[in-house]
Amino acid sequence: MLAEIGDKPLVPISVGIHGHGGNVKLHPDTVKLLRTIAERAVLGVRGEYTAAVLERLGVLNLQIIGCPSLYYGMNDAFQVNPPPFHEGMKTVANFRTFYGRLEDAECEFLTFAANRRMPFAEQTQQELTLEQCQNNKPQFDYFSQWLSSHKQVFFEAEPWADWIRQFDFFIGSRFHGNVLAITQGIPALTMTIDARMNEMTRLFRMPTLDVQRFSMDKPLKYYYELADFTEFNRVYPGRLADFRSFLRKNGLKEASER
């Protein structure tokens, strides 16, 4: 592929490694590919963990930029300033892809959302199955009924963003579902489920909750108040400046500069 495109730059903007600890191993062909790309462009990587692994493998021409979706709008003055909680707030739930057995805490979260008849933002066509609900048919039926009447899915960013703006709070384990809410200035609490989410949320100081710590016994107000964006607002201008630096190094321009 690289030979076919000649000397044209190939600019990866979100290189990331799924793994834990220091024992991650990449296939030699993957390492060779990344080194070759790094000879013609600065690699945009997801966070400090990915950068450390790649540097140990000799992939050195890189810059930490996180997930570019958080720079939607390219606004240096952007902040998220949640208003005080009130009971009439409209909340949207989201969830990781429906695959594998649901953890007990995940079942609690889905029950919490279904009990409150929250709208549900979906991003795939993967359906919930009885097996994923630990073969608990009453629970599966309850979730399925809620999802069938409250699920929304979008295929373009603008209609999705338009829909988002009518709500006050987003909660769930979908990184990009929460990111789009955040870029509209709406607070979101991201429930982390893996190293990928931990790395990206940590870089941006996004408010998070490990999914295993979710309890349906807590009120919605408790989770809303966990969505504290003080640190996010503090570091965001610097993250955006880093992203602009990455664009310049690769000869890329913002839309306003074209």
N, C-alpha and C positions, 0 to 999 in steps of 0.2 A: 504493500500500500504506500509506504513512504517513497519507494522508488518511483512509483507511478505519478505521484504528485510533484516530483522534481524538487526544486529548491524553494517551493512555496512554504511559508511558515504554517505549522500546525500547533495551535495554542490550546492546550488543555486548561480548563478553567475550574475544575473541581476534582483533582486527583485525591483519592482517599483510600485508606487501607482498612479493611474489616478484620479486626483481630485484637488480641489483648497481650500485654506484657512484651517482653523482648525476644520472644522466640518465633516471630512471624517470618515465614520463608516465602519468597516469591520465585516463581519459575524463572530460570535463566533467560528464557525468551522474553518474558515480561520486563526484566531488568534491562536487557539489551534494547528493547523498544523504548523504554523510558529514557535511557541514556542517549539514544539516537535523537529522540525528539528534543531533549534538553540541549542538544548541540545547535538547534535552530530557533528555540524559543524558551522563554522563562515559563516553567510549569507553575500554574496556580494550584496550591495544595490546600487541603481542608483544615489543617490545624497542626499543632506542634508535634503530636504523636506521629502523624504521617510524615512530616518533614524529617524527624529524627530517624525513622526507619529508612527513608530513601537516602538520606545522607550517609548512613552506614553502608549502603549498597553502592555508593559512588555516584548517585544522582544528585548533583550539587546545584544546578542552575534552576532554583525554585524560589517561590515566595509564598508565604502563608497569607491566604486571602479569605479563608472560610468558604461559605456557600454564597455565590454571587446573587442568589435570589433575594438576599437581605438588603441588597443595594438598589432595589426597585425604586425608581424615581431619582436616584443620585442626589439626594437632598442633604446638604451639610448640616442643616438646622433640624433635621428630623429627630423627633422624640416620641415616646409613648408615655402619656401621663394619664393613668386610669383615674376616673372620678371615684368618690366614695361609693361603696357597695350599697345597693338598695334592693329590696325583694322583687321589684318588678323588672330587674335586668333580664335580658334575653340572652340565653347561653346556647352555644353550638358545641356538640361533641364530635370528635373524630377518633379514629382508631387505626392501628397498624393493619396491614393486609391480613385478611382472614385466612390464615394457614396455620397448621399445627395446633396442638392442644392449648386451649386457653388456660392461663394461670388463674389461680383463685382470685388474686387481686384484679385481674383483668375482667373476670366475671362480675366482681363487685362494681367495677367502673361502669360496665355496660348496664348493669341493673340500676345503678345510680342515675345514669342518663335516661334509660327507658322509663323509670319511675316518674321522671320529670318531663317526659315527652319532649326531650330536646331535639331540635333538628340535627340531622347527622350528615356531615360532609364526607362523601366517599370519593376515592381517587382510583379505584380499580373496579373490575368486574368480577372479582373473586367473591363468591357467595359464602356466607356462614353455613356450616354443616353441623349436623347432629353430633358427629364424632368430635368436632372441635369443642363442643359444649359438654364433653365428658359423658356423652350419651344421656344427658339429662334432658328428656323430651319436654317437660313443662318449661324449663328454662329456655331451651331452643325455640319453642313456639312463642314464648313471650318476647324474646329478642327479635325473632323474625317478623312478628306482627308490628312491632315498633319500627323496625327498619323499613318495612314495606310502605309505611305511611309517612315516614319522616326523612327518608334518605334523599339527598340531592347530589348530583354529580355534574361536573362541568368539563367542557373540552376546550375552552379558551379562557385566558386569564381575565379579560375585562368583564365578561358577564359574571364570572365567579367573584371578582372584586366588588362588583355592583351589589350582588346578593349579600356579601359579607357585611357591607356597611350598615345594614339594618339591625345588627346585633351588637351586644355589649361585651361579650366575653367568649373566648374559645378555650376548650380544654380537651386534651387527648394526646395520643402517641403518634400522630402524623406530623412529621417535622414541617413539611412544606404547607400543609393545611394551616398550621399555626403561623408560619412565616407570612403567608399572604394576609392573614388577619393583622399581624404586627405591622406590615408595610402600609396598612390602611389606618394605623394609629389605634387599633383595637387590642387590648391586652389579651394575652394567651398564656396559658400554663402548659408547657410541654412535658409530657410524661416520658422519660427516657427509657429505652428498652435495649440499647446496644451501644457498642463502642463508637459507631458512626455518629449517633445522636449526641453522645457525651462529648465527643471532640468538637462538634460544631457549636453546640449550645455553650460550651465552656469558653470558646474563643470570643463569642459575642456577649458573654455574661447574661444569657437569656434566663429568665426564671424557669426552673425545672422542678420536677418531682419524680424520683424513681418510681416506676409503675408498681413495684412491689410494696411500696409504702402507701398506696391508695387504700382508703377505707370508706365504705359507703355510710359509715356512722357519722362522718364529719359533715357539717352543713356546707352548702355551696359557698357561703361567705368565707369559710376557712380557705377554700381553694382559690377564690378570687383574690384574697389578700396575700396569698403566696406569690401572686403574679406581680412582684415588685420590680419595676423597670429602672430603678435608680442606677444600678451598675451598668445596665445596657445603655442607658442614655449617656453615661459618662464615657464609655469606651467607643461608642459608635462613630464619632467624628474621626478618630484615629484609624479605625478599621476601614472607613470609606477612603481616607487619604492613602492607605496602603493599597487599596484596590485601584485607585487612580494611578498610583505609581506603577503597578503591575501592567495596566493598560498602556501607559507610555512606553515602558520597556519593550513591549511587544508591538509597538507601532499601531496600536488600536485607538480609536477615537470614540468619545461619547457622541450620542446622536446630535447633541447641540453643537458639536464641533464640525460636523460634516458639511 
